Amino acid sequence: MDEKKKPFEYKIMSGNTTIIIHSDLMKLTEEERAQRHKDELAKGDPVLLSIGKAMYDCYRKFDKGDET
């Protein structure tokens, strides 16, 4: 019988909200995650680059006062 491996879950509580992260990256230490992030950015990981651009655009819009 094929048994599915249950994905790794990392739970965080923020107020009354439970945040569940399904990623093996959460098994890494904070330093290991930071180093992996730095390495992936240096390689030009398109997902990380697009997330960074989206964050930059949000803050840039906020800094200009264009809160729409």
N, C-alpha and C positions, 0 to 999 in steps of 0.2 A: 504494500500500500504506500502510495506517495504521501509523505507528510511534508507540508509546507513549513519552511523555517520562518518563525515569527520574526518580523523585523525589529531591530533594536529601537527601543523607545527611551527617550530622555524627557522627563516631566519637570516643568517649572511652574510654580504658582506665582501669579501676579495679581494681587487683590483677590477677587472672587473668580478669576479666570485661570484655568489650567491650560498651559501651553505644552503640547506634545510634539517633540522633534523626532522624526523617524530618519535617523542618519547614523551610520557607523562612525562618522567624523566626531560625534560626541563622545566616543570611547577614548579619543586622544586627550592629552593634557592641554591646558590652555596654551602653553608654550608651543606644543606640537601643532595645534590648530593655527596659531599665528604664523609659524614658519611655513606650514603648508599653504596658507593664504598668500603669503609673500612670494613663495615659489611659483604658485599658479598665476599670480599677476605678472610675474616676470616672464612666464611662458606665453602670456597673452590669452589666457582663458577667456573665451568670448562671453560666457555667462557672468563671470565675475566683473568683467569690464562693463557689461550692460547694466548690471546692478549698481556699480559705482557711478555710471553716468546718470542713471535714474535718481540716485540719491543726490548727486551734485545738482541736477536740474531742480529737484524739490527745494533744496536749500537756497539755490540761487533765486528761485521764484520768491521764496519767503523773504530773503534779504532785500529784494527790490520792493517788497510791499505788494506784490501781485497775488494776494491770498484769494484765489478763486477756485 
